[in-house]
Amino acid sequence: MLMSQPPQQNNMGGQRRGQQSQQRRGAPNSPEEIETTRLSILGNPAAMNQIREQRPALAAAMNDSNRFREVWQEMRREDDDRERERMEQIRLLNEDPFNIDAQRKIEEMIRQESVQENLQFAYEHSPEVFGRVTMLYIPVEVNKHPVKAFVDSGAQTTIMSPSCAEACGIMRLIDKRYSGIAKGVGTAQILGRVHSADIRIGNSTMSCSFTVMEGKDVDLLLGLDMLKRFQAIIDLGQNKLIFGGGNEVSFLGEADIPKSFEEAQQSEPTISGPNGTEVGAQSGTVKPAGTSAAASSSKGANGTSFHGQGQALGSSSSGKASAASAGGPASKGHSDEKIQQLSALGFSRQQAIAALDACDGNVEYAAGLLFQS
């Protein structure tokens, strides 16, 4: 028989919970302590930036000591209320220790709390893993036409978009015998292949083949075939792409990178992060509170795109749209089982559906979002 354990006995998760409880008990309570905290934050630009991102309401009241104290105390009350509610739920479920369903609910609650604490731990101790990584682009010339090329050692072949091929004047060289469909996370139309065209990288001109594929996010993607052929070295320490003979090309800075890739990242779904922040479900980028990126559902059924992440290029947005329409407008295709799992944790059906919508149907992230709200 499955028997639940109190949250405090959950090994490392329990230790962290105990530490967090001590931190809550040791947090400033008196007006003097709260005022000291406010002045300390004002004198620390890094802490001020963090508060501005994580607690916008608190940051807005930073210059008003009375308002700051009110917001601080309200935050403390909300945290205490959530903790009491959670403990009350566990107490009620523990009243019938031989009820298997109750034990499963307790186990799920404890597991969800451990997941959220793990996220909080990473957010506090290694926040760099949530930062957005600048993609690797270099300036090149194809048939004397300047192009910003995306370097992707995870892509098997070098790929060019039809618009770029037209601009470079090599559309007439496409061998349509190599046309087809690229399958992976969705599908994309392959128009054909240009067997040889000059590409200038740094101070060297090389002969390169291009697979011309329909796509919208990247004009030119330098794949592993080209990188291996010319023995290229991706040196992240020097931030350069290095070829033989002293030919070195620096990667473009963030300001010079094409905006299409950044726009694609902004439309990705998000999950609930610590203190109201949002974390990109694909990139892991942390976004400030209140900047929900639910634009993933607005992608059209013809939104075929490639991002150069080591997979065949394409999009499954049409499949998601059909699944959502089949599931009805109320739940956007979420199964009753997922909704019931969240409802069993003490939340209403409407809250469960809203959380699943925000987390793209992921039950674990949805539960974490509900517990943080």
Protein Blocks (a to p, Z undefined) as FASTA:
>chain_A
ZZdddfklnojlmmmmmmmmmmmmmpcfbfklmmmmmmmmmmmmklmmmmmmmmmmlmmm
mmpmklmmmmmmmmmmmmmmmmmmmmmmmmmmmmmmmlmklmmmmmmmmmmmmmmmmmmm
mmmmmmmlmpccddddddddeehiacdddddfkbfbdcddfklmmmnopmmmpcfklgcc
dddedddddfbdcfbdcddehjbccdddddddddfkbmbdcdfklmmmnopacdfknopa
cdehhiacddddfklpcfklmmmmmmpccdddeehiacdfklopacdehiacfklmmpcf
klcccehlopacddfklmmmmmmmmnojklnopafklmmmmmmnopafklmmmmmmmnno
paklmmmmmmmZZ
